[in-house]
Amino acid sequence: MDNETSTGHVTRKAVLRAALAAGIAAPTVLMGVPALARTLTAGEAAPPLTPECDDGDDPTVPQTEGPYFKPNSPLRNSLLESGTTGVRLTVSGYVFGLACRPIAGALLDFWQADTNGAYDNTGFRFRGHQFTDAQGAFKLTTIVPGLYPGRTRHLHVKVQAPGRPVLTSQLYFPGEPRNNTDTIFDARLLMSVRDAGAAKEAAFDFVLNVPQNPGPSPTATPTTQPPGGSWTAGTAYRAGDRVTYGGPAYVCLQAHTGQAGWEPPNVPALWRAV
């Protein structure tokens, strides 16, 4: 599970994401789905996980820029324009440094093909840049890019923390047949993707090679509930709901689905002792 270490302890990143979720809209956190979970189709082996920013993991891997990058894209977090066709896609996530701390004001520059697999090399259709907010979060509204010869489906991106080098990379979709034949494809850059009606929602967190002072280490937590508590993993909690855990009582501060590692004592952003 992406939010736990092999010893069953919750990772620092899981705690940080839960804390950040208290003040911002982050549906991928509150669905009860790990931020870096992978969607696999039948027969696919689990790919190597994207770095979890958990005490020494490597930064997000770089990839080629390709021939279609253009500088000076417009500042916008939606690439949709009047008459845009294609399956709507929302990509959200965070930008972290090496100590798992979010990076505010990081630049993300996205570009992609349209639904027919063509890039706009004259103007700036399906091109735009944005900056992470104070919690290190970003959100892109666009469409699922089309295919063109030789490549699997992908998004291009450049990410840069203030005053730091640029990371150039690409993001991929799970379950694409061409993932097996594209020589550039890297499973570590797979997004987590789910259907949202006729649209799709995706999540990806970037880990940049930016030194940071370490944040507080999370308290080791058991994966099973102590006797006598009413909190249960898998339950959808609403703001105001009350539970007990290991004796003390807690009130829910933010709607979310409980999961291992998010027990009330460990995520004060989601629960307050009463």
N, C-alpha and C positions, 0 to 999 in steps of 0.2 A: 504494500500500500504506500502511495507516495507521501503521505503525511506521517509515516512512521519509519523509524530505523529498523534494522534487522533484529534489534533487541526489544522491539515493541514500544520504544520511547517516542513520544511525539517530537518532531523536528522543530527547530527554531523557526523555520519558515512557516510552518503551519500556524504557530502561535502568532507570528507577525501578521499573516494574512487575516486571521480572525480579528486581531486588534484593528487593523486598517478598515475592516468591513463595517465597523461600528459607525463610522462617519461618512461613508460614501456608498454609492450604488455599486455593488459588486456581485451580480447574480451568480457568477461561477463559484463564489465562495459559499453563498447561502443556499445553493441547491443540494448541499451535502455531497458534492462531487469534488474530489481532490483537484487542485488547480492544474496539475500536470498529468492528470489521468489520460490514458490513451484509449481511443476507440478502435477496436480491432474487428476485422471481419473474420468469418469462419476460415480456419486454416492458416491465419496469419500468426506468426510467432511474436511474442512480446518484444518490441524494439528496445534498445538501450534508452534509459530514461534521460530526458533533458535535465541538465544540472539543476538540483533542487536548492542550490545556495545553502548547503548544510555543512558548514565547517570544513572548508578545503576543497569542495567540488570545483571542477573546471568551469570557466565561463562559457556562455553560449558560443557554439562554434561558428566561425565565419564561413562565408561562401562567396563565390564569384559575383561581381556586380552585374555581369551580363552586358549586352550591347545597347540596352534601351534606357539607361538612367539619364535623367535630365535634371540639372540643378535648378534652384529657384522655383520649386513647386509652391503652390499657394498654401497659406496657412488655413487648414480646415481638418476637422475630424470625420467629415462625411464626404465620400467621393461620389455620392449620388447627385445627378443633375436631372433637369427636366428631360423626360423621354428615356431615361435609363432603363434598359431591359436586363433581365437576368435574375438569378436567385439571390435574394437579399442575404447578406452575411454581416454579422457583427463580430468583431474580434476585440477582446478585452484582456487585460492583464496588468502586470506590474514590471517595473525595471528595478532590479536589485544590484547592489555592489557585492564585493567578495565576503562581507560579513553579514549578508542577508538583510541589510538595511535598505529601505527604499530610497530611490534617487529622485528627488524633485527636480523639475525643470529639464529633464533629459529630452533631447530631440529625437523624434521618430519620423523618418521620411519614408512613405510607402509609395510603391508604384506597381502596376500590374496590367495584365492583358484584359480586354473586354470579354464579353460572353462568347465572342467568335474567335478568341485567341489572338487578337490584334492589339498592338500598342499604339497609342497616339504619340507620334514623334514630331508633330507640328504644334499641338497645343498641350494642355495639361489634363485631359480626361483621364480619370483613374490614377491621378497623381496628387499627393498632398502631404504636408507635414504638420505635426502637432507636438506639444510638449506635455510631459507627465505633470500631474497636479502635485499638490503638497504631500500626498501620500504615495507618490511614485506610480500612480495608476494612469492607464491610457485606455481609449476606446475608439475603434475605427468602425465606421459604417460604410459598407461597400457592397459588391456582389461577388459571387463565386466566379473566379476567373475561368475563361475558356482554355481549351487545349490548343497547342500548335505543334507542328512536327518536331519530334526529338525530345520533348520535355513532358514531364508530368505536371499536374496542376500545382500552382505555387503563387506566393506573394513575395515581392522583393521588399527589403527594408534596410535602412541605415539607422543605427541607434548611436547616440553620442551623449555621454554625460557632460555637464558643463566643464569646459577646459580639458577634456580628455580625448583620446583618439577615437575615431569612428569605427564602429563595428558594422560591417556590411554582411548581410546574410539573407536567407530565404526561409519561408515558412511553408509547410506542406500539409496535405490533407490525408488522413488515414483512409485505408481501404481503396485507394486509387490503383487500378491495374498497372498503370505506367510507373508506379513507384518501384516496380521490380526491374524495369528496363532503363530507367533514367540514370545515366552515369553520374549525375551531379547529386541526386537525391541522397539525403542523410536522415535516417530515422530519428536522430536526436533532435531534429527540428520539426517533428510532427506536432501539430496543434491538437488540442482536445476539441472535438467537434460533436455537436448534437443538433437534432432537428428541433425547430421551434415553429411549429405549424408549417407554412409553406417556405419559411426562411430557415437559416442555419445560424447557430451561435458557436463561436470558437473561443478558446482561451490559450494564452501562451505567456509565460513570464521570461523576461530576458535577465541574464546574469552577466553583468559587465565586469571587465578586469579593472575594477576601481577599488583600491585599498580603502578600508573603513575600520574604525574602531569597533571591536566586537560588541554586539548587543548582548543582553542578558541571556544566559542559557536557560532553556525551559526545564521545569522540574520534571524528573522522570515520573511517568504515570502508568499505572497498571492498565492493561487492556480490558480487564473485566471490572464490572461495577462492584464496589464494596457492598457488603450486606446492609440492608436497611435503607437504601437510597431509591428514590423514584425516578431519577434521571435515566433515560434509556437511549442508546445509540439507535439511529434510524427514525426517531420521533420528530415530527415537524412541530417546532415550538414557535409560539407567537409572542410578541412583546407583551409583558405582563404576566405570562405563565409562571407558576411557582413550582419548584421541585425541591427535593432533598438529595443530597449526595454525601455519603460517608458521615451523616449526622446533621451538619448545618443545612439550613434552607437557603434557597436562592431564587431571585426573580429574574426573568428573561428581559434583556434590554433590547435585543435585535432579533427579528424573525430569522430563523435558520433551521436546518435539519441537523440534529445531533449526530456526531460521529466520533469514533475512538480518537482520543487526543483533544477533544473539545469539551471535556468534562468541566463543570462549573468552576472548580478551583483554578483551572489552567487558563481560562480565557475571560478575564475581567471585562473585556469589551462586549461580551455576550451575556454574562451573568453577574449579578451583584448579590452579595450576601445580605440576608435580611434577618 
